[in-house]
Each structure stands twice: as C-alpha cells, then as structure tokens.
C-alpha cells in the first residue's frame, strides 16, 4: 500500500464506484490486461446469507435479461450466483386496472428458454466481487470516499476522504444516480422528479407465482410482482404518487397486505404474507454528455430511469459491455485508453439506446398515469390489439430480451 502523501499513478483506469457497473467493468478490463483500481466510500459488503426466510431476501432485485446474463456469464460472474437464488421466469402478465386491456407474454411464443431472471442485487454484487478478487491487475479500495478532482496532463487527480490520492489516464464515474464524479466536475444533466416513491419488499403468495411476472398499471403508478427462486415468494415494486405513498407506506403489515391485494385486483395472485419493506424516491436523470476529457460516465451515473420496466441494470450492463469493447479494441490498435475517438464511439452507441428507452418509459408513465377517459380507452385497446397479434408480441419480447 502506498502512503497517503503519494499519488498512485501507475494505472490505466480508475473506476469510482464498486457497484454492479463498476465491478463488471473492472473485471472486463482486467481480463484485457488493463491495470485497474476501483474506489468506493463504503466498507466491503459482507457475504450475503443464503437463508430463505421472508426477511432474508434482498429488498432490491433486478430483472436480468438474457443479454445481461450472457455478459455476466462471459465475465464468470453468473456462475458465482447460486442457482437456487435466481427466479427464472417464463411468462409476463400485464393489465390495466382502469379497464379490460391486458397482454400476456410467454417465452414459448418466441422459442426462448426463458424471458429473464429475477436476481437479488446483493448476490449479483457478490458474484462480481468474487470475480475481481481473482482478476490480476484489478484492485478494489474500500473506505475511499471521493473528496476532490483536479484535471492534470496525466489525467484526473483524485483525492479521497482517507487522504489517499490517485491519478489515471481515464477515470470512470460508476457511482450511481447521485454521482459524486458528475457533481464535482459539474457535468450538466436533465432531470426531474416523478413525485413518486417506490415501495419494495418481499411477500408470500397464497398459490405461488408460477414463474410469472405480474404487473398492473394503476392510476397512481405501476405495481409489479417479480418471482423469486422460492415458488411462493415474490419481490414487489409498487410506485405511488407521493401523497398516497406516505399513507400506504405507514400502514401496519395487516393493513398493508389488504391494500396490496385491493390494488392488485382479481387478476393477480393473492398475497398471504408480508416481509420487510422500504421506499425510495423516483426520478429521471440523464447526463447531457457521458464523456469529458479523460473521463466517462456509465450506468446510473449517466442515466437513471423509472423502474416500471426493470431495465435500469440492463442498460447499465450494456454501457459497460460497449465501453469495455471500445477500450479493448483501442488497445489492440495502439490507442491511448483516454483517446477521445474511443470515448465518443461509446457515447454515440449508448446515448441513442438510452434516450430511446427513457423516452419510452416517460411515455408509459404519462399514458398510464392519465385518468382521461380517452387515454384509458386507447391504452386498453392497444393492450388487447397487441395481445391478439402474435407478430407484435414477438417484436416486443425480442426487444425486451436484448
């Protein structure tokens, strides 16, 4: 370990943020021979318990698509996630609570083995930690909160709360929606609050989830049941307008259970048990630019979206996959890791897809948040038309799998 008075500068890339995006990027680049340091202000997380009681499941889960799973498999991370902790789902059932419109998706319709896996975030993180622990050239430094950044000819000079300093030709901000990297160098963003909060938690179903994702669109926001590896347990993500959220979040378990079943209606499984729950605010943030001189943003640091389609982590992993590919290609052609050509290629590829997804989520939010009778009629007709047209359903599913 170097002393705090020295600057560690024998690096290729410094990654700020040891979350899923930061660790997956570190693993991908480490395998290409880059020398990487990842810093994070938090202590190293403890290895998660594999117990299966209601309180033992992570409150935060993600719906990983086949494309994301393929990338994690290539990194060696997917193999590190216990198979008995991933909720493989084959079907999705979506409906509008304000009408009769509904649509069902089934993997068999596109000859796919599954539509995705619901995975606890902490297990994905632990699997990636196991990868970086065995990846030469990668070092993760915990308890290194980012304090300041100064641009130099050698790259961004980073100083941490511990007094430790780093400098690398390329710095990557992978530090989440409230990115300290983005804040310190004043990278402009377009952002707004949805004036909603999401309640997340684990619940038990009376009759099991049948390897199906269930989602109902309410006028106050979407409510999803996401199947866990336990056949009777699902994760909930319930988005609510702020005023309604405060009342429902404060309910005792028995009253919350009643409110949840009332919101789900008769088209969903019956919830029979409630575990721990938590809430977080919903907002959309998009950096005007993902790159600066010798610096690049990935995942939530570059863009965060409404969770109604569960695409946040998949967009982030796509960012990582493209950036790693561009940097590896540049290295093979003798380019510097901070070459603007490489960073611009990354931004051009990812910005288009991310903006398209953000626009789609905003349209969904506005459409399903409207109680205008014409909007209600239009979306119900739209649901039913898509459900009856196999080619449309196939197209939607193929987009969701990529």
Secondary structure by P-SEA (a helix, b strand, c coil): ccccccccccccbbbccccaaaaaaaaaaaaaccbbbbbbcccccccccccccccccccccccccaaaaaaaaaacccccccccccccccbbbbbbcccccbbbbbccccccccccccccaaaaaaaaaaaaaacccbbbbccccccccccccccccccccccbbbbccbbbcccccccaaaaaaccbbbbbbccbbbbbbbbbbccccccbbbbbbcccbbbbbbbcccccbbbbbbbbcaaaaaaaaaccaaaaaaaaaaaacccccccccccccbbbbbbbbbbcccccccccccccccccccccccaaaaaaaaaaaaaaaaaaaaaaaccccccaaaaaaaaaacaaaaaaaaaaaaaaaaaaacccaaaaaaaaaaaaaaaacaaaaaaaaaaaac
